[in-house]
Amino acid sequence: MALKFLVLPDPELAADLASEARRISELSHDNIVGFVDSGTTGSGATFIAMEFVRGLDLDGLSRLHGVDQPHVLRGEGVFRIPCSIVGFILFMVCRALHHAHTRRFSSGEVGLVHRDISPGNILVEKENGFVKLSDFGVAATVSAAQGEGGFCGKIAYAAPEVLLGEPVDFRADVYSLGLVAYELMTGFNPNRPLDPAANPMAQLSHALVNLDEPLVPPCDIVHGASADLSRIVARMLEHEPDRRYTGVDELMRDVRGFLYSGGIGPTTDSVRDYLRILEDPSVAVDDLMRSGLVFLCEKGVRDPMVRRPWKLTDHARARLARGENPARGG
């Protein structure tokens, strides 16, 4: 199990943790980290016990490909995360969000907005390839989120309405997930300054100043990024909530169409095998693994192309050389 403890005797924080426990105890889905128990220890520490996921988060997935911030800032990424893998992760997180967004709770309220979608809260199991959404610590029911406003989550993955302190609904989760997908596809985050040492105020200032700058499609930043998935992500990242997807079910429909337009797409087993091969190049690719990873094969090539070069377009490389984030602007 994974344990979240509140050791210090703070009644307000203890109440928040208890509220989190009540919310997540009523969520039950394959793509959500499972709730086990909650309560108070004999020494008075409040805790939540959650399912322990043996795997890595999406920050770890990016590092596994070499597409971390030091490499990106030098324009020297090692491997590109295939868009089919990005799309699969996107689809599975959408399944989790659809469950949360439409859940009817014992209180009678319907819907829970996560409000903290970020790479660190999305986990991929190594044993079976399942993708799981975690940490509903700042989640709120739809009615509460619409009524309170204020900032929740992480600046780098916050929707415009969150950054501006306005009331939010499920479409803020869609925007945040779009930022995660964009970063997986390109190595860049439209909300994030290039300076890795930027303090929170500098991060917030950068995000606010650039909110109205047009988004550059991922396929115009990295060679080989899918134009179809780029269009889906661009709609997720519309500035105005009304221009985004009307619901996660609509988003899932488009992602499913992208994933399986060629007839064969990723499965949990093939994602598991993909991670195994990526982590250990000496792994022998047998016929069963090869058939599951056929969606990664180049035309006329039998073996799946797991390690794809991460290469910036000339325009993106020129902007990066000028100290500009290629994700926004002309």
Secondary structure, DSSP 8 states (H G I E B T S, - for coil): -EEEEE-S--HHHHHHHHHHHHHHHT---TTB--EEEEEE-TTS-EEEEE----EEEHHHHHHHHT-SHHHHHHT--SEE--HHHHHHHHHHHHHHHHHHHH-B-TTS-B-EE-----GGGEEEETTT--EEE---TT-EEHHHHHHH----S-GGG--HHHHTT----HHHHHHHHHHHHHHHHHS--TTS-S-TT--HHHHHHHHHHTTTS-B--GGGTBTT--HHHHHHHHHHT-SSGGGS-SSHHHHHHHHHHHHTTTS----HHHHHHHHHHHH-TT----HHHHHHTGGG--TT-SS---SEE--B-HHHHHHHHTT--TTB--
